[in-house]
């Protein structure tokens, strides 16, 4: 394992070079968040006699969007899929086939280091924004709920990574994977709960989405934090999320083995 600790150490040093870029990305990422929060404030203000919308109060809805920003900072895949595809397309993957290093574990170390640096850089502006919205920000119901939220967030990060990793491995067969990456991102953005909480959808549609991996890439951990998923439904959701993490890992390994058989590198 020492070689992977060395990979993490080098990745942290390389990623810290872009800390200012991360800071500006985090700051400007708060602009659409602020617009969304003020939009929902206008929705609630337009009907003062109605304290809830689809079971969400103004505080719950505000907390939902603030938490999506936090979870997204902790789990989102930045440019890992593009880098993996470039390694395959340019033949740099060959060096990993000749060394005692597992490429998936190597990329997972880089992903973890990148998320750590981005989270630390984005922490200050995000925390300041949460403080400004503290009147409408809810704390978790109890410590156990927060612990389950952290566990779910870790599984969310793994699910995000394995999904993007598998998508990037299409570069073994395709010269350009950008179309597939953008299609996947569009599904994740809508069906993952970035735009709105999924439980405001019609119940039949929400149940269908619940069987896909997308809600577990953002919506589910946020719902756990807010206490909207409890009891048997909570453990069922955790089991489904763990199942999708395992399935995405197995799929990533299978696609890698098939891709390596198809791979050919030319030159020195």
Secondary structure, 3 states (H helix, E strand, C coil): CHHHHHHHHHHHHHHHCCHHHHHHHHHHHHHHHHHHHHHHHHHHHCCCCCCCECCECHHHHHHHHHHHHHHHHHHCCCCHHHHHHHHHHCCCCHHHHCCCCCHHHHHHHHHHHHHHHHHHHHHHHHHHHHHHCHHHCCCCCCHHHHHHHHHHHHHHHHHHHHHHHHHHHHHHCCCCCHHHHHHHHHHHHHHCCCCCCHHHCCHHHHHHHHCCCHHHHCHHHHHHHCCCCCHHHHHHHHHHHHHHHHHHHHHHHHHHHHHHHHCCCCCC
